[in-house]
Amino acid sequence: MRLTPRVLRPALLAALLAASALAQGPSEPAPVIRNGVSFVMAQDLVKVSVQNGVRAEQFIQSPSAVQAGDILREQVTVRNVRGQTIAQVTVGIPIPRETVFSGGVTPNSSRWTVAYSADGGRTYSPRPMQDVTVTENGKSVTRSQPAPPESYTHVRWTVAGLRKDETLKLEFRVRVR
């Protein structure tokens, strides 16, 4: 199965104290500026090779086609263009259709936190939960349990502050279905 990046190109949800949306086109990533923050979304094919026992990754920018099982890096570059520090910048990205979340997230730091959604972006948590119904002693019982990462629908970073002219690169990886 071959899918073009046009199908896999995700929408970038960027929020600066409020949500706003951006849909990326299939060509060169173009910056979008919202409330003094520039956002550029990129999607790269990840190719892994091992030589002499050393693992190396190569990134193919904006691949023209991908196959089931391929790993893609979803990356957003966030830059403060306002000219002064901006407090509380939230960057949310949906998991592209035809893919499943596979990790590789820019981890929490002292400056930002990462949360995930498993319900289409309605709620976020560092560890989303889901309700499952099981049968115990002949009765149906509903329990809340951690959602599997493959069920995640969005990744969101909340940055405590973005200094004047500061640039951050935030990323995660997905596997093509």
ABEGO torsion letter per residue (X at the ends): XBBBAAAABBBBBBBBGBBBBBBBBABBBBBBBBGGBBBBBBBBBBBBBBBGGBBBBBBBBGBABBBBGBBBBBBBBBBBAAGBBBBGBBBBBBBBBGBBBAEGBBBBBAABBBBBBAAGGABBBABBBBBBBBBBGGBBBBBBBBBBAAABABBBBBBABBBBGBBBBBBBBBBBX
